[in-house]
Amino acid sequence: MAQAILVRELGGPEVLKMEGVTLAAPGPGEVQIRQVAIGLNFIDVYFRTGLYKSATGLPFVPGKEGAGIVTAVGDGVSLFSVGDRVAYASADGAYASERNVDASQLVRVPDGISLETAAAMMLKGMTAQYLLNQTFKVGPETILLFHAAAGGVGLIAGQWAKALGATVIGTAGSQEKIDLALAHGYDHVINYRTDNFVTRVKELTGGRGVDVVYDSVGRDTYPASLDCLKPRGLWVSFGNSSGPVEAFNIGMLAQKGSLFATRPTLFSYVATRPALEACANSLFDVVQSNKVRININQTYLLAEAGRAHTDLETRKTSGTTLLIP
Ligand code: NDP
C-alpha cells in the first residue's frame, strides 16, 4: 500500500493528512514511480486553500513536482523502462510514496543530477527558464527586478539572470534572505518590508526604471511594481504569495508609460513534449555547468507536509524545500 497526503476538505495546513492508499497498476501510457523526493511549491498552497481548483475535486492528493525510480510501465509506454531515474513538474498528485504518472509528463534525470536535486528544481527551475529566456529574453543589456529573491524560484532566477549577463535587482523580507540572494546572483537586494522598493529601484537605475519586473508576490506589490518599470517595460505577474491581484485596470498601463503586462504559467510553456524537453534540458545544462546551484534549504518528512506549508506561508523558508516519503 502507498502512503499519500489527501486533502478531504479545503483549508489550512491542518487539512493535509497522511493515509494509506491502494495504488492500481499503471494504465495505458502511464508509468509507476517509487518516489525518492517531492518538491514543495507555493502552488500547492493555492490548491489546498481552494484559490486554484483541483481538476478532480475532493478528495485529492496535492503536489506537482517529484522524482523517483520507475517500478512498472503501462501499455504503450516506449520512452521509459523499469529502473529509469525520472522527474516531473506538472503531474498532480505528487504528495505520495508511490504513484502513477502519465509518461508524457516525465523526463529522464541525467547522471550527475541527484533525484533530490531534480525533485527540488523541476518546477521552480523550468519556471526560471521560461521567465528569463522566453517571456522576456534577458541579456547583458537587461536590468530586471525579481521579487521574493531568496525564495525557491528566486534563488534559481538570480543565478540564471546573472549568467545571462543581466543587472539583477531583488527584493526580500529579512537581512538573512538579503544576504542569501546577494550570494546567488543578485547585484542589489532591497528589504521590501522596511524600504520603499520603488524609490530604491529608481535610485539604483538612475531614474530610468527596469526593463522587466517579475512579480510573484501579487497583492502586496501591486501596483507599485508597475512604477519600477521604464516606459514600455514588461510587468510579469506570475504568482500570488500575498494574495491575487484583483480588479486590474488595463488603462493604468497607458498612464504609467505604455507598459506591457503578462500573466504566464509554466504549464502553457511546457504543454507539448518538445517544449517540455527543451525547457528541462536547458535547466539540466545550466545546473550541470554549475552556473545555477540548487539550494535545498528545508527537508521534511511527507507526513509533516502541514508543517512545511505553515513554514512556506509564514515566510520562514528560503530556497527550495523537499518532502521525503
Ligand atoms: P517561495 O519560496 O518564493 O516562497 C514565497 C516567498 O514569497 C516567501 O518566502 C516570501 O519571501 C515572499 N512573500 C512575500 N509576501 C508574502 C506573503 N504575504 N506570504 C507568503 N510569502 C510572501 O515560493 P516558490 O518558489 O514555490 O514560488 C514563488 C512564487 O512563484 C509563488 O507565488 C508561486 O505561486 C509562483 N510560481 C509561479 C509559476 C508560474 O508559472 N506562474 C511557477 C512557479 C511558481 P520574503 O520573506 O523574502 O518576502
Residues whose N, C-alpha, C, O or C-beta is under 5 A from the ligand:
A	BS01	NDP	L40 N41 F42 I43 L123 T127 A148 G151 G152 V153 T171 A172 G173 K177 S216 V217 F238 G239 N240 S241 S242 P264 T265 L266 L312 E313 R315 T317 G319
